[in-house]
């Protein structure tokens, strides 16, 4: 019986460790994991999603430009500040500094996208506050602001 408890405890602690790995991987620019892809599809937005979007701005711009029938209802505006916890602040600042040029390019693209601008206006957010976007597989768009 004690051996089973030890096995279960080992499995649980390994599982908990695995939950922290995607966030570390994203901070280092690693590709998205299946768990985080599933979270995106379910509408959950995480710090890992934000970092992945920041590390893939040009690809996200391409995906946004490929959308033909985006509506304001399909755009979700999320404040990055709501995703920050502890050391994530430093990680976010590092990623923002590394991608500053791409962020300005993204803002220029969004200035020409009436749907995104309408969604931002409905949320009282300026295009210059946008730091990343994430085009989800279903065609919805998450707009990260700061």
N, C-alpha and C positions, 0 to 999 in steps of 0.2 A: 504494500500500500504506500509506504513512504517513497519507494522508488517511482511509483506513478505520480505522486505529488511533485517530486523533484523534476521529472520529465515535463509535466505540465507547466511548472514554474519556468523551466528553461525555454520551453516553446513560447510562453507568454512574453518573457523578457526579450527573446529574439524578435518577436513580432513588434514589440514596442520600439525596439531599436530600428527596425526597418521603416517605421513610420517617420522617423527623423531623417533618414537618408535622402528622400526626394528633395527636401528643402535644401540640404547641403549640396546635392548634385546640381540643383538649379542655380544656386549662388555661384557655382563654378562653371556654369554654362553647359551642363550636360543635357542630353536630349530628354524629352518628357517621358515619364513612366506611364504604364497603363493605368495605374491607380489615379494619377492626376488627370489623365485624359478622361477617365470615367467621372471624376469629380466635376470637371468642366461641363461635361454633357448633362450632368444633373443640375447644373446651375450654381454650384458652389464655387466661390472664387477664393483662392488661397494666395499667400505670399509667394509660393512656388510658381503659380500661374503668372503672377506679375513679373517675377524675375525672368521666367522663360519668354514672356512677351517682350521684355526689354532687350533680351539677348537675340531676339529674332525680329526686330522692327522692320527691316526691309522685306522679309518674307510675309509679315502681317500686312504691310502696305499692298503687296501683290495680291494677297487673298482678298483684301477689302476692295481693291479695284476690279476683281473678278466677279464680285457680287452684282447681280443685275437688278434685283427687286427688293433691296433692303428697305425696311420701314422703320420709323422712329420707335415703334413698339418692340423691335428686335434689337435695339441698342440699350445696353445697360451701362450706366455711369457709376463707377466705383472709386471711392477715395482711397488712395494707397495708405493713407494714415490709419484707416480702419483695419488694415491688415498687419500693421506693425506691432511687433512684440519684442521687447528687449534688444538683443543683438541684431535683429532684423533691420534696425534703423541704420546701422553702420553698413551692413551688406547692401541695402537699398541705395545709400549715398554712393557707395563704390560703383554699383552698376549704373547709376545715373551719370556719374562723372565719366565712365567709360563709354557711354552711349550718347553723349551730349549732342553730337552732330546729327546722329540718326533721329533723335527726338525732335530737333528743329525741322528736319526734313519731314517727319511725320506730321508735325503741326502745319506745315505748308500744304501737305496733301489734304489734311482735314479741312483747311480753310476753303477748299474747293468742293467739299462734299456737303451738300445741303442737308441731307438726312442726319448726318453726324452733328452738324452745326445746330440743327433743330433740337436734337436730343440734348445737346449740351446746354442750349438756351433754356430748355424746359427745366433743367437742373441748376440753373444760374451758375454755369461753369464756362469760363473762357477757353478758347482753343489753346491759348498759351499755357493753360494749366494741365493740358494732357501730356502724359509722359509715356504712354504705351497703349496699344490696342491688342485685343486677342480675338481673332475671328474663329468662332467655334465651328465644329463640323456641320452643324445644322444651319449655318448661315447667320446666326446671331452674332453680335459684336459686343465685347466688353471693352469699355473705354476706361482706362485707369487715369486718375487725375491726382494732382498733388497741390 
